[in-house]
Structures are given as C-alpha cells and as structure tokens.
Amino acid sequence: MRRNKIALAFVSLAALFVVGLVSVFAYLSYRVRDIKTPLLNFLKSQIAGELRIGDAEVTFMPPGIDLKDIQLYAPGEAQPAATIGDAELRFNLMPLVRKKIEARLTIEKPQILLTRGKDGKTNMERIFAPLISGEAEKKAAASVNPLDEFWWKKIAVDRLRIEDAQFRATQEGREEVTELKNLSVEADHIRFDGGGKPAKLKIRYQMPQVSDRPMELGTQMAFDEASQGIRLSEGAFTWGDLRLDFGGQALLPAAERKDVLLDLSFAAEKIDLKKFGKMLKEPLPADGVLTVKGTVKGTAFAPMIQATLDSPALTVSGKTLSGFHAELLKKEKPIEIQTATFGIYGGSVAISGEALPGPATSANVNVALKSLSLAAASGKKGNPARLSGNLKLSSPNVAKPYSFSGGGNISVGPFPLPVVDLKSKVKVAEILAAGTAAGQMINVGMLSSSANVIGTQIDQVNAAVRIAGNNVTLAPFNMGNGHFTASGNATIAQQKSINGGGTFHLNPGVTARLIPDKMLRGAVTGGKGGLSVPFSISGPLEDPNISVDSGYLKGLVAKATAMGLKNMLMGGIKPDAMLNQALKGTPLGDPKNPLGQILGGGSTTQNTQNTQPRTATTTTRRTSSQTQGTQATTRQRRNENLQRGIEGLLFGK
C-alpha cells in the first residue's frame, strides 16, 4: 500500500512536471508567436521602402523564427537593394520568460546592392529615411506598439553570423563597380544595456578588383549608456602585412540627433609600399615606407575621412621624392588633395586639387614648382638652370605621365651663353674692306666676343605654357639679361626638340656702343635707340640652334645706308677730297659706277649747272596729279635701286 502511494506520488509529480513543461513550452510558443507579428510590423514601419518576406515560420524546439526569401526595395525601385536567402533567429528560453530577447542570428548568402544617384544619396538612405529623420520614432510613439516592452535595452545578440555575403556599390553615370565578395561577419555577446564584457566583432572580405588577398577587420564593441553610443577599442584592419589600428565611438540616433554620428581615428605606423604593391592586381609604381594617420567624422551614410600621409623618402616611377607630406579629405567620391608637398630635383613641388579613384584615377590639380634643377631632371651635369612656376593640370589617368594637359606660367634660368667671335657671323668686315669709312660708324671691335654684345648668360626665361601630353607650347615667352631681351613663341615636341621664333631686342646702351654713329644708329633702329631683329630657335631641346634673320639684318643695314646717302645728297653735302681719296681704288671710285658719280668719287669736275641762278622756268611747275604721281614713282624707284646697290656692295649680292 505504501509502495502504491509512493508510486502514485511519483506519477503525480511526473504528470505535474509534464504539464508544467508543456505549459512552459506553450507559453514560450505563444511568446514567440507574439513576437513574430509585431516584430515584422515594426521592421516595416521603420523604412520608406518595401520589405517582402517569402515565408516566416515559428519554430518550437528551440524557439525561434525562420525567415526565407527576404527582399528590401528602395521607394520606386524594381530591383531589390538587399536580398537574404535564409535568416534564422533563435531565442534563449529563460530570458524570453522575463520578456527579454537573447537571440542567435544566422544570415546566409545575403546580397546587397548600394546605388548612389546623381544627387549623392544612396538607395539605403532613401530606404531608412524615416529612421534617419525621426519620423519612425514619432509614428511608433503615436501608437501602442507591442514591441515597446522589448525595446533595444532588452535585446541582446549572443551570436551573430553572416555567411557568404556579396556587396556591390555603383554610382549613376559611372561605370566602375566596387565589389566585396566572400563577406563574413562574426560577433558575440552584443549587449545594449551597458553591462557585461564588450562584444567582439570580426569581418572578413575580398575586393577582387583590387587584390586576391583577403582583408580582415576586428574590434571590440561596448555600449556606453551615458553617450548613447558604441565605443570601439582594440580595432585593427589587416591586409597581408598591412595593419591599420583604429578606435573611437559611433553615437546612435537619439532625441537630439537623427543620424549615426562617427568619431573615429586610425593610424598605421609603417606601410612598406613595395610589399603592399605585391598584393595589388595593378602594380604600384612606388617604393618606400609610409606613415598614415587620420580621423573619420560625419555620419554613417556620409562619412568624412581626413588622412595625413608622411614619408622621409619615396621612389615613384623611378623619381626620388624627399620629405613627402600629404593631407587628404574624402567626403563624397572625389578625394580632395588639401596639400601634398615633396622635394625633387633639388627643389620642391606643392600640389592641391582633387582626384577621383577608379580603374583609372583621374585628377584636377594645381601644381606649384619651386627651383627644380634642370641638370638633376635631365641627368646631365653643368646646367645651372632652375625651374619655377604655377600650373593647372588635369589627367584622365594619373598613372600615365603624358596624359596631363593644362597650362600656367613658368620661369627658368640662368642659361650660360657660349662666347664666340661674331665677326665671322656678321659681314661688317666687308663694309670696312669696301673703304667706305664705316669703321667710324660701327664698332667692329665689339664683335670679337659675343659677350660684348649679348652677355654670357640668359638670366631667366618667362613663359605662358600650354601642355598637351608630350607637347608643350610656350606662347608667349620672353628672356634676356643686361644686354638684350627677346620674345616670341615656341613648341617643344615630345620633350625632345624645340621649334619657334621671335624678335631680338638689343638694349639702347649696347646698341650705342656697337653703332656709335648717331645717324646710322637712328636709321637702323628707327629712332628707338635699340636694335631689333627677328630670330629663330630650333633643334634638340638640350642644345638648340638660335639664329638671327641675316636677310632682315642685311636689308636693314642697306636701307639705313641708303637713307644716310639720301640725307647727304638732299642736304647739299658733297664728299671732299679726303672721301675721294678714300674711295679711290674701290668700286665706289669707279667713274662708271652710278653711286660713285653720286658721291663724286670718279670725277673732279664741278657740275656748273647746279651753280647757275634759277630762271623764270621755275614758275612753270607742273601741277597735275598725274605728273606728281610719276615723280613719286620715280623717286621710290631710285630709292629702291639705291638700297639694292648698297646691299650688293656691302654684302656681296
């Protein structure tokens, strides 16, 4: 009897246990079902787009919800912004009884497409606009929400796994695509109640368009209730041998802020560019060690990245850069180059502007050049010239040095001038040989050394330049020293040869020493005091040939001499016996030479007709325009014949 009572007691206890267990599971099942509908409704209420769920099934052992074929659409879009094949949410039993959610979430093969429109906004910003603007909170507060009792402080994720995710980002109007493959996320012990140990987060992914090497980001996260934010610590981004440490906090939306605000910092002490370049699919034309540090501000949807790069020495495309320093700012797609300075070729370069990363990085930059050595740039010693200037350049692909175009102003110098004997270049000696007494009119002794006429160096060349790939146009340019100035236009082709021309101006002081005769100097210079003649420049860029237009110079001298003779004749001046004696034995002393007859070098007979008094015939002048025109034509022809005669005499024509 006693045994039967004991057995009955055990059976009763067992029955009660089963009933209790069934009751608990029934309650939990009810709680899970109670969560399902408001949870889905709550999620849909927080977005402006459309959330489609193919199937949502409640599980009993263990309690949870399975979601399948989830699709998220931006407003008005036919292509989903995100798709999830399977999402599995599991709840811990005891916290669920206390109306808390401690869950494990597994998401498999999600695909995310981030598109940015021409207005700069992404599809995700448009989807979560109510949450960002705070409209979702107002909507939730205006209604009795069954999820109020399960607000974020009562939510904890013990285990989060996202496996085999794919991410693609595009921008309207651009062809390039940013792609992340094999994306996985692992997180444990995520809490928003401010207590307990920090959560651990690890993200792995690949960027196939950049490298085959996987990238990994890891950090610890702790919720800070005072600031209503998530604090990140011991963060590190690793990619092969590259390591970038980071930390800071992300402030969650609250009453006084509508966005997730970022306040992060990062730093990498030593980045070996040679090793880094080996990980890239596209070769990196740089070598050296780089230090990077910076901050990330702004919002989660519009981050603002400020970075500073420093290196004592870099080698870029075979060129050595010293003291490299750059400050970069990225808000949207273009990267703003706030400043980039480095030493090169014994001088320095400063760059500012913007660059647009992509398969081919384009750029629009302002470049300031300061005292660059042409000898160092060309690899040839002995050239003291240095280059300075300011240029505005653009390139569709900065990896190609000859893809730049633009222009600006430059100055370069000094350039040594070789000292040569100009007497063999200028045929003034032939004038002396003619016995015309021009030795008193032109200082031939100055021509024994070019230093007397044009000096020993060009102090500086200033030019407005236009750059188009390998070709550079100087239009205009000017150069000079204390002896002369010159100006003109020139084109440098393929950075190898130069071709151009302009006008050479000898200053008045040097011109006066070279042509001491005031009358001849005034005739040659047109009364301006300085001699001006055309010149041309052509040949190799390292050693171009500069030549004066000798034909122009010959014509100028002949014209000036003819004008001098004309002035002598019009003034009634006749050569005296000394001039006759000087012309004796020369072409001008020939009685049959018309010029000799004009000068009187071949005859000592006085022209008595000129000494006779004027008669009344002078009153019979012809006044018709036809006669005057004939006389003017005759005078012009005589002047031209006289000029040609002088030119032939002086220059052997």
C-alpha positions in Angstrom: 0.0 0.0 0.0 2.8 2.3 0.9 4.6 1.5 -2.3 1.5 2.3 -4.3 1.3 5.7 -2.6 4.9 6.4 -3.4 4.4 5.3 -7.0 1.3 7.4 -7.2 3.2 10.4 -5.8 6.0 9.9 -8.4 3.4 9.6 -11.2 1.6 12.7 -10.0 4.9 14.7 -9.8 5.8 13.4 -13.2 2.4 14.4 -14.6 2.7 17.8 -13.0 6.2 18.2 -14.5 5.0 17.2 -17.9 2.0 19.5 -17.6 4.3 22.3 -16.4 6.8 21.7 -19.2 4.0 21.6 -21.7 2.6 24.8 -20.2 6.1 26.5 -20.4 6.6 25.4 -24.0 3.1 26.5 -24.8 3.7 29.9 -23.2 7.0 30.2 -25.0 5.4 29.3 -28.2 2.8 32.0 -27.6 5.5 34.5 -26.7 7.4 33.7 -29.9 4.2 34.0 -31.9 3.5 37.2 -30.0 6.9 38.5 -31.1 6.6 37.5 -34.8 3.8 39.7 -36.0 4.8 42.9 -34.1 8.4 42.4 -35.0 7.7 42.2 -38.7 5.3 45.1 -38.5 7.9 47.1 -36.5 10.6 46.5 -39.1 8.3 47.6 -41.9 7.4 50.7 -40.0 11.0 51.9 -39.8 11.6 52.1 -43.6 10.2 54.0 -46.5 10.8 51.2 -49.0 9.1 47.9 -49.2 10.0 44.8 -47.2 8.9 41.5 -48.7 9.2 38.2 -46.8 8.5 35.0 -48.7 7.9 32.9 -45.6 8.1 33.4 -41.8 7.9 30.2 -39.7 7.9 29.9 -35.9 9.9 27.0 -34.5 9.3 25.3 -31.2 12.5 23.4 -30.4 14.4 25.6 -29.9 12.1 28.6 -30.0 12.7 31.0 -32.8 11.7 32.3 -36.2 12.9 31.3 -39.7 12.6 33.8 -42.5 13.1 33.0 -46.1 13.3 35.0 -49.4 13.6 38.4 -47.8 13.7 41.3 -50.2 14.2 45.0 -49.4 13.3 47.7 -52.0 14.0 51.4 -52.2 11.0 53.6 -52.9 10.1 53.3 -56.6 12.8 50.7 -57.4 12.1 47.5 -59.2 15.5 45.9 -58.3 15.9 44.9 -54.7 18.6 46.8 -52.7 19.1 43.7 -50.5 18.1 40.0 -50.6 18.5 37.3 -48.0 18.0 33.7 -48.8 17.6 32.4 -45.2 17.6 34.1 -41.8 17.5 32.1 -38.7 16.6 33.7 -35.3 16.8 31.7 -32.1 15.8 32.7 -28.6 17.2 31.7 -25.2 14.3 30.2 -23.1 14.7 31.8 -19.7 15.3 35.5 -20.8 12.2 35.1 -23.0 10.1 34.3 -19.9 11.4 37.6 -18.4 10.3 39.4 -21.6 13.8 39.8 -22.7 15.3 38.8 -26.1 18.6 37.0 -26.1 19.0 35.6 -29.5 21.3 34.0 -32.0 21.0 35.2 -35.6 22.4 33.5 -38.7 22.0 35.0 -42.1 23.1 33.1 -45.2 24.0 34.4 -48.6 22.8 38.0 -48.4 23.3 40.2 -51.4 23.4 43.9 -51.0 23.4 46.5 -53.9 24.3 50.0 -52.9 23.5 52.6 -55.6 24.3 56.3 -55.4 22.3 58.7 -57.5 23.4 61.9 -59.2 22.1 63.8 -56.1 24.6 61.9 -54.0 22.1 60.0 -52.0 22.2 56.2 -51.8 19.3 53.8 -52.0 19.8 52.8 -48.4 19.4 56.4 -47.3 16.1 56.6 -49.1 15.0 53.2 -47.6 15.8 54.3 -44.0 14.8 57.9 -44.4 12.1 57.7 -41.7 14.5 56.2 -39.2 17.1 58.9 -40.0 14.7 61.8 -39.9 13.0 60.6 -36.7 9.6 60.1 -38.4 9.7 56.4 -37.5 10.0 57.2 -33.8 7.1 59.6 -33.9 5.0 57.0 -35.7 5.9 54.4 -33.1 5.2 56.8 -30.2 1.7 57.6 -31.5 0.6 54.1 -31.4 0.6 51.3 -28.9 3.4 49.1 -30.1 3.6 45.5 -28.7 7.3 45.7 -29.1 7.6 48.5 -26.6 8.3 46.0 -23.9 11.1 44.5 -25.9 12.9 47.8 -26.7 16.6 47.8 -27.5 17.8 47.6 -23.9 16.1 44.3 -23.6 17.7 43.0 -26.8 21.0 41.0 -26.8 22.6 39.0 -29.5 24.7 36.2 -28.1 25.9 35.1 -31.5 25.7 36.7 -34.9 26.8 35.0 -38.1 26.6 36.4 -41.7 28.0 34.0 -44.2 28.9 34.2 -47.9 27.6 37.7 -48.4 28.1 39.7 -51.6 28.2 43.5 -51.7 28.2 45.8 -54.8 28.3 49.6 -55.0 27.6 51.6 -58.1 27.1 55.3 -58.9 24.8 56.7 -61.5 26.7 57.9 -64.6 29.8 56.0 -63.8 30.9 52.6 -65.0 33.2 51.5 -62.1 31.8 49.0 -59.5 33.1 48.4 -56.0 32.6 44.8 -55.1 33.1 42.8 -51.9 33.0 39.0 -52.1 33.0 36.2 -49.6 31.9 38.6 -46.9 31.5 37.1 -43.5 30.6 38.7 -40.2 31.1 37.1 -36.7 30.0 38.8 -33.5 29.4 37.5 -30.0 27.9 38.9 -26.8 26.3 42.1 -28.2 24.6 44.0 -25.4 22.8 47.4 -25.3 22.2 47.5 -21.5 25.6 48.9 -20.7 26.7 46.0 -18.7 29.0 43.0 -19.1 32.0 42.5 -21.2 32.4 44.1 -24.6 31.3 42.3 -27.8 33.8 41.0 -30.3 33.3 41.7 -34.0 35.3 40.3 -36.9 34.6 41.0 -40.6 36.4 39.3 -43.5 36.0 40.0 -47.2 37.8 40.2 -50.6 37.9 43.0 -53.1 38.5 41.1 -56.4 39.0 44.2 -58.5 41.9 45.2 -56.2 43.5 42.1 -54.8 43.1 38.3 -54.3 44.4 38.7 -50.7 41.5 38.7 -48.1 41.1 41.7 -45.8 40.0 41.5 -42.1 38.6 44.0 -39.7 38.3 43.2 -36.0 37.4 45.2 -32.9 35.7 45.1 -29.5 32.4 47.0 -29.0 30.9 48.2 -25.8 27.6 50.2 -25.4 28.0 53.4 -23.5 24.7 54.3 -22.0 25.8 57.8 -21.0 26.6 58.9 -24.6 24.1 56.5 -26.1 26.8 55.2 -28.4 29.0 52.3 -29.2 32.7 52.5 -28.2 35.2 50.7 -30.3 38.5 49.6 -28.9 41.5 47.5 -30.0 40.4 47.8 -33.6 42.6 46.6 -36.4 42.4 46.4 -40.1 44.8 43.8 -41.6 45.6 43.1 -45.2 48.6 40.9 -45.7 51.5 42.7 -43.9 49.5 45.9 -43.7 48.0 46.8 -40.3 45.9 49.8 -39.6 44.8 50.4 -35.9 41.6 52.3 -35.2 39.2 53.2 -32.3 36.6 55.7 -31.2 32.8 55.7 -31.0 29.6 55.8 -33.0 26.7 57.7 -31.5 23.3 56.1 -32.1 20.3 58.2 -33.1 18.6 59.9 -30.2 16.3 62.8 -29.5 18.9 65.5 -30.3 20.4 63.7 -33.3 18.9 61.9 -36.2 21.9 60.1 -37.7 24.6 57.7 -36.5 27.5 60.1 -35.8 31.0 58.8 -36.2 34.1 59.9 -34.2 36.9 57.5 -35.1 40.6 57.7 -35.5 43.1 55.5 -37.3 46.9 55.1 -37.8 49.4 52.9 -39.5 53.0 53.4 -38.3 54.9 51.8 -41.2 53.4 50.7 -44.6 56.0 49.1 -46.8 54.9 50.2 -50.3 57.0 47.5 -52.0 55.3 44.7 -50.1 51.9 46.4 -50.3 52.3 46.7 -54.1 52.8 43.0 -54.5 49.3 42.4 -53.1 47.7 44.5 -55.7 46.5 43.4 -59.1 47.7 46.6 -60.7 51.4 47.4 -59.9 52.1 50.2 -57.6 54.9 52.4 -59.1 56.2 53.4 -55.7 58.7 52.2 -53.1 59.4 53.4 -49.6 57.8 53.4 -46.1 54.7 55.5 -45.5 53.1 56.6 -42.2 49.3 57.2 -42.2 47.0 58.7 -39.6 43.6 60.3 -39.7 40.0 60.6 -38.5 36.5 59.5 -39.6 33.8 62.1 -38.8 30.3 62.7 -40.2 27.5 60.2 -40.3 27.3 56.5 -41.2 25.8 57.4 -44.6 28.0 60.4 -45.3 31.4 59.8 -43.6 34.1 62.4 -43.8 37.6 60.9 -43.8 40.7 63.1 -43.1 44.1 61.4 -43.7 47.7 62.6 -43.3 50.5 60.7 -45.1 54.2 61.2 -44.4 57.4 59.6 -45.6 61.0 60.8 -45.4 61.8 59.3 -48.9 59.7 57.7 -51.6 60.5 56.4 -55.1 57.7 57.0 -57.5 58.1 55.9 -61.2 61.8 56.0 -60.7 61.9 59.5 -59.2 63.0 60.1 -55.7 60.8 62.3 -53.5 62.0 63.6 -50.2 60.1 64.9 -47.2 56.7 63.7 -48.6 53.7 65.1 -46.8 50.0 65.0 -47.9 46.7 65.9 -46.3 43.6 64.3 -47.9 39.9 64.8 -47.3 37.2 62.5 -48.6 33.5 63.4 -48.3 32.0 62.1 -51.5 33.6 60.3 -54.4 36.4 62.7 -55.3 39.3 62.9 -52.8 40.3 66.4 -52.0 44.1 66.9 -52.0 44.3 69.7 -49.5 48.0 69.8 -49.8 50.8 67.5 -51.0 54.4 68.6 -50.8 57.7 66.9 -51.5 61.3 67.6 -52.6 62.5 66.6 -56.0 65.4 67.6 -58.4 66.9 69.8 -55.7 63.7 71.9 -55.4 60.2 71.3 -54.2 56.7 70.7 -55.5 53.3 71.6 -53.9 50.0 70.1 -55.2 46.4 70.8 -54.4 43.2 69.8 -56.1 41.1 66.6 -56.3 41.4 63.0 -57.5 38.7 60.6 -58.5 39.7 57.0 -57.7 38.7 54.2 -60.0 40.1 51.7 -62.5 41.8 54.8 -64.0 42.3 57.5 -61.4 41.6 61.0 -62.8 42.7 64.3 -61.3 42.4 68.0 -61.5 45.3 69.7 -59.7 47.2 72.9 -59.1 51.0 72.4 -59.1 53.5 74.9 -57.7 57.1 74.3 -58.8 60.0 75.9 -56.9 63.6 75.9 -58.0 63.8 72.5 -59.8 67.2 71.7 -61.1 67.2 71.0 -64.9 70.5 69.3 -64.5 69.0 66.9 -62.0 65.9 66.4 -64.1 67.8 65.7 -67.3 70.6 63.7 -65.7 73.2 66.0 -67.3 75.6 67.9 -65.2 76.7 71.5 -65.8 73.3 73.1 -66.4 72.7 75.7 -63.6 69.1 76.5 -64.7 66.3 76.0 -62.3 62.6 75.9 -63.0 59.7 77.5 -61.0 56.1 78.2 -61.9 52.4 77.5 -61.3 50.4 75.1 -63.4 46.8 73.9 -63.5 46.7 70.4 -64.9 44.2 67.6 -65.4 44.5 63.9 -66.4 42.1 61.1 -67.1 44.7 58.6 -65.8 47.4 59.8 -63.5 49.3 56.6 -63.9 50.3 57.8 -67.3 52.7 60.7 -67.0 52.0 62.0 -70.5 48.2 62.1 -70.1 48.3 65.5 -68.4 47.0 68.7 -70.1 46.6 72.2 -69.0 48.8 75.3 -68.6 50.2 78.1 -66.5 53.2 80.3 -66.1 56.8 79.2 -65.6 60.3 80.8 -65.2 63.6 79.1 -65.8 67.2 80.1 -65.8 70.0 81.0 -65.9 71.3 79.6 -69.1 75.1 80.1 -70.0 75.8 81.6 -73.4 79.0 80.4 -75.2 81.4 83.1 -76.0 82.1 83.2 -79.8 83.7 85.5 -82.4 80.8 87.4 -84.1 83.0 88.8 -86.8 82.6 85.6 -88.7 78.9 85.8 -88.3 78.3 89.4 -89.3 79.7 90.7 -92.6 80.6 94.2 -91.2 84.2 93.4 -92.1 83.2 93.5 -95.8 81.9 97.1 -95.2 85.3 98.1 -94.0 87.0 96.3 -96.9 85.0 98.5 -99.3 86.8 101.5 -97.9 83.6 103.4 -97.0 84.9 104.7 -93.7 82.2 102.6 -91.9 84.7 101.8 -89.2 83.8 105.0 -87.6 80.1 104.2 -87.8 80.2 100.6 -86.4 82.4 99.3 -83.5 83.7 96.2 -85.1 85.9 95.5 -82.2 82.9 94.6 -80.1 82.2 91.7 -82.4 85.4 89.9 -81.4 83.5 88.5 -78.5 79.8 87.7 -78.2 80.0 88.6 -74.5 80.3 92.3 -75.5 77.0 92.1 -77.4 74.7 89.6 -75.8 76.5 88.8 -72.5 77.5 85.5 -71.0 74.1 84.1 -69.9 70.4 84.4 -70.2 69.2 85.4 -66.7 65.7 84.0 -67.0 63.1 82.7 -69.4 59.5 83.5 -68.5 56.7 81.8 -70.4 53.0 81.1 -70.5 52.8 77.4 -71.2 50.1 75.0 -72.6 50.7 71.3 -72.0 49.1 68.6 -74.1 50.7 65.2 -73.3 54.3 65.2 -74.6 54.0 68.6 -76.3 54.5 72.0 -74.6 53.7 75.3 -76.2 55.4 78.5 -75.0 53.2 81.3 -76.1 54.5 83.8 -75.4 57.9 83.6 -73.9 60.4 86.3 -73.0 64.1 86.2 -71.9 67.1 88.4 -71.6 69.8 89.9 -69.5 71.5 93.3 -69.2 72.4 93.3 -72.9 69.3 92.2 -74.6 65.7 90.9 -74.4 63.8 88.5 -76.7 60.2 87.4 -77.0 58.3 85.0 -79.2 56.5 81.7 -79.4 57.9 78.1 -79.4 56.7 74.5 -79.3 58.5 71.7 -77.5 57.7 68.4 -79.2 57.9 65.0 -77.4 60.1 66.7 -74.8 63.0 66.3 -77.3 63.1 69.2 -79.7 62.1 72.8 -79.9 60.9 75.0 -82.8 60.0 78.6 -82.7 61.0 82.2 -83.2 60.5 85.8 -82.1 62.2 89.2 -82.0 65.6 90.0 -80.6 66.0 93.5 -78.9 69.5 94.8 -78.2 69.2 97.4 -75.5 70.0 101.0 -76.3 73.3 101.2 -74.4 74.8 98.2 -76.1 73.4 99.4 -79.5 75.1 102.8 -78.9 78.4 101.1 -78.3 78.0 98.8 -81.3 76.9 101.6 -83.6 78.5 104.8 -82.3 77.4 106.8 -85.4 74.2 108.6 -84.3 72.8 109.0 -87.8 73.3 105.3 -88.7 72.1 104.1 -85.3 68.9 106.2 -85.7 68.3 104.8 -89.2 68.9 101.2 -88.2 66.8 101.4 -85.0 64.1 103.5 -86.5 64.9 106.2 -83.9 64.1 103.8 -81.0 67.6 103.5 -79.8 67.8 99.7 -79.6 68.4 97.3 -82.5 65.6 94.8 -83.1 65.8 91.8 -85.5 63.9 88.6 -85.9 65.4 85.3 -84.7 64.5 81.6 -84.9 65.2 78.7 -82.5 65.2 75.0 -83.5 66.9 71.7 -82.8 67.4 69.4 -79.8 66.0 70.7 -76.5 69.3 70.3 -74.7 71.3 72.3 -77.3 69.1 74.3 -79.7 70.3 76.4 -82.5 69.5 80.1 -82.3 70.0 82.2 -85.4 69.2 85.8 -86.4 67.4 86.5 -89.6 70.5 87.6 -91.6 68.4 88.6 -94.6 66.4 91.0 -92.5 69.6 92.4 -91.0 71.2 92.9 -94.4 68.2 94.7 -95.7 68.1 96.9 -92.6 71.7 97.9 -92.9 71.4 98.6 -96.6 68.3 100.6 -96.1 69.9 102.6 -93.3 73.0 103.3 -95.5 70.8 104.3 -98.4 68.9 106.7 -96.1 72.2 108.2 -95.0 73.3 108.8 -98.5 70.0 110.3 -99.4 70.2 112.7 -96.5 73.7 113.7 -97.5 72.6 114.4 -101.1 69.4 116.3 -100.0 71.4 118.4 -97.7 73.7 119.5 -100.5 76.7 117.8 -98.9 79.4 116.7 -101.4 82.3 114.5 -100.5 85.6 116.3 -100.2 89.0 115.4 -101.3 89.5 113.1 -98.3 86.5 111.0 -99.2 87.5 110.9 -102.9 90.9 109.7 -101.8 89.3 107.1 -99.6 87.1 105.8 -102.4 90.0 105.6 -104.8 90.6 102.1 -105.9 87.3 100.8 -104.6 84.0 100.0 -106.5 82.8 103.4 -105.5 85.8 105.1 -107.0 84.9 103.8 -110.5 83.7 106.7 -112.7 81.3 104.3 -114.3 79.6 103.4 -111.0 76.4 105.4 -110.6 77.0 105.5 -106.8 80.5 106.8 -107.4 79.2 109.5 -109.6 76.6 110.5 -107.0 79.4 110.7 -104.4 81.8 112.3 -106.9 84.4 109.7 -106.4 85.2 109.3 -110.1 85.2 112.9 -111.3 86.6 116.2 -110.0 84.7 118.3 -112.5 82.2 120.7 -110.9 78.6 120.5 -112.1 78.1 124.0 -113.2 74.5 123.5 -113.9 73.8 123.4 -110.2 75.6 126.7 -109.7 73.6 128.7 -112.3 71.0 131.1 -111.0 67.4 129.9 -111.2 65.5 131.3 -114.2 61.9 132.1 -114.8 61.4 128.5 -115.9 60.9 127.6 -112.2 57.5 129.2 -112.5 56.4 126.6 -115.0 55.9 123.8 -112.5 53.5 121.1 -113.4 50.7 120.8 -111.0 48.7 117.9 -112.4 48.3 114.9 -110.1 49.5 112.5 -112.9 52.8 114.3 -113.1 53.2 114.3 -109.3 52.5 110.6 -109.3 55.1 109.9 -111.9 57.7 111.9 -110.0 56.8 110.0 -106.7 57.2 106.6 -108.5 60.5 107.7 -110.0 61.8 108.8 -106.5 60.7 105.4 -105.0 62.4 103.5 -107.8 65.5 105.5 -107.3 65.5 104.8 -103.5 64.9 101.1 -104.1 67.7 100.9 -106.6 69.9 102.8 -104.3 69.1 100.4 -101.4 69.8 97.4 -103.6 73.0 98.9 -104.8 74.2 99.5 -101.2 73.1 96.0 -100.1 75.0 94.4 -103.0 78.0 96.5 -102.3 78.1 95.8 -98.5 77.1 92.1 -98.6 78.3 90.9 -101.9 74.9 90.5 -103.6 
